[in-house]
Amino acid sequence: MPGKLRLGRFSMNWAGILVAVIFALLHAESFFSGPWSLALAQQVYAFVLGVLYAYWLEKSGSVLAPIVGHNLSDLTETLLVVAWALVP
């Protein structure tokens, strides 16, 4: 996909932004299983993380960086949910 998005020193292909939108939309099932505000928040952070993963892929030239990043963000989210459930 031609063209780059440039914001200051940040630069990446528009394809990465498109992939981030798709990544966020793949998390849209949360609109059917929880509060609307939490589902919208998940869409926002899924998009932001999708941009970050696409950026890492573009800069590293390897799928390993976004795979590790995704696994770490899933682990972090799981630990936060468990910690939140343990708070009285």
Long-range contacts (C-beta under 8 A, 24 or more apart in sequence): 10-55, 12-51, 12-54, 12-55, 12-58, 13-54, 13-58, 15-54, 16-51, 16-54, 16-55, 16-57, 16-58, 17-51, 17-54, 19-50, 19-54, 20-47, 20-48, 20-49, 20-50, 20-51, 20-53, 20-54, 21-47, 21-50, 22-50, 23-47, 23-49, 23-50, 23-53, 24-50, 49-73
